[in-house]
């Protein structure tokens, strides 16, 4: 697995408007706020099931109704297509613009 080059990353981010490139972590990043802790934890559970099936696990942080997600491919030392695909899967779980 190899990391996306700068042009590929920019193109993929254009199709993932809720995501940014966190240069410090060399990862895709998204911050999500939902109604409450239960909804946020439920989303995390759905993401965990998908991640486990894909054997591609996010780095994340949760405080009450806020969830921060970072996707990076450690074997590639950066953002790979696996991260982009996982970001798309996460986006499909969310109603509307969160």
C-alpha positions as CSV (number, residue, x, y, z in Angstrom):
1,X,0.0,0.0,0.0
2,X,1.4,3.4,-0.9
3,X,0.3,6.9,0.2
4,X,-1.7,9.2,-2.1
5,X,0.4,11.9,-3.8
6,X,-0.4,15.5,-3.3
7,X,-2.6,15.7,-6.4
8,X,-4.5,12.5,-5.6
9,X,-5.1,13.7,-2.0
10,X,-6.4,17.0,-3.2
11,X,-8.8,15.4,-5.6
12,X,-10.1,13.0,-3.0
13,X,-10.6,15.7,-0.5
14,X,-12.6,17.6,-3.1
15,X,-15.1,14.7,-3.0
16,X,-15.0,14.6,0.8
17,X,-15.9,18.1,1.8
18,X,-16.4,17.3,5.5
19,X,-12.8,16.0,5.8
20,X,-9.5,17.8,6.0
21,X,-5.9,16.8,5.8
22,X,-4.2,16.9,9.2
23,X,-0.6,17.5,8.2
24,X,0.7,16.9,11.8
25,X,-0.8,13.4,11.8
26,X,-0.6,12.9,8.0
27,X,-4.2,11.8,8.2
28,X,-7.7,12.5,7.0
29,X,-9.6,14.3,9.8
30,X,-13.3,14.9,10.5
31,X,-15.1,16.4,13.6
32,X,-18.7,15.4,14.1
33,X,-21.2,16.7,16.7
34,X,-24.4,14.8,17.2
35,X,-27.4,15.4,19.5
36,X,-26.1,13.5,22.5
37,X,-23.7,10.9,23.8
38,X,-26.0,7.9,22.9
39,X,-26.2,8.9,19.3
40,X,-22.4,9.6,19.1
41,X,-21.6,6.2,20.8
42,X,-24.0,4.5,18.4
43,X,-22.1,6.0,15.4
44,X,-18.8,4.9,16.9
45,X,-20.2,1.4,17.2
46,X,-21.3,1.4,13.5
47,X,-17.9,2.7,12.5
48,X,-16.1,0.1,14.6
49,X,-18.0,-2.8,12.9
50,X,-17.1,-1.5,9.5
51,X,-13.5,-0.9,10.5
52,X,-13.2,-4.4,11.9
53,X,-14.5,-5.9,8.7
54,X,-12.0,-3.8,6.7
55,X,-9.2,-4.4,9.1
56,X,-8.6,-0.7,9.0
57,X,-9.1,1.1,12.3
58,X,-9.5,4.8,12.9
59,X,-7.8,6.9,15.5
60,X,-10.5,8.7,17.4
61,X,-11.5,10.8,20.4
62,X,-14.9,11.1,21.9
63,X,-16.2,13.7,24.5
64,X,-20.0,13.5,25.1
65,X,-21.6,14.4,21.7
66,X,-18.3,15.2,19.8
67,X,-16.3,12.7,17.8
68,X,-13.0,13.4,16.1
69,X,-11.7,10.8,13.6
70,X,-8.3,10.5,12.0
71,X,-7.7,8.0,9.2
72,X,-4.2,7.2,8.2
73,X,-2.4,4.1,6.9
74,X,0.6,3.5,9.1
75,X,2.1,0.9,6.7
76,X,2.0,3.6,4.0
77,X,3.2,6.3,6.3
78,X,0.3,8.6,5.2
79,X,-3.1,8.8,3.6
80,X,-3.9,5.9,1.3
81,X,-6.9,4.8,-0.7
82,X,-8.0,2.7,2.2
83,X,-8.4,5.9,4.3
84,X,-10.5,7.6,1.6
85,X,-12.7,4.5,1.2
86,X,-13.2,4.4,5.0
87,X,-14.1,8.1,5.1
88,X,-16.7,7.5,2.4
89,X,-18.2,4.7,4.5
90,X,-18.3,6.9,7.6
91,X,-20.0,9.7,5.6
92,X,-22.7,7.2,4.4
93,X,-23.6,6.6,8.1
94,X,-24.4,10.3,8.7
95,X,-27.7,11.9,7.9
96,X,-27.4,15.4,6.4
97,X,-24.4,17.7,6.9
98,X,-22.7,16.8,10.2
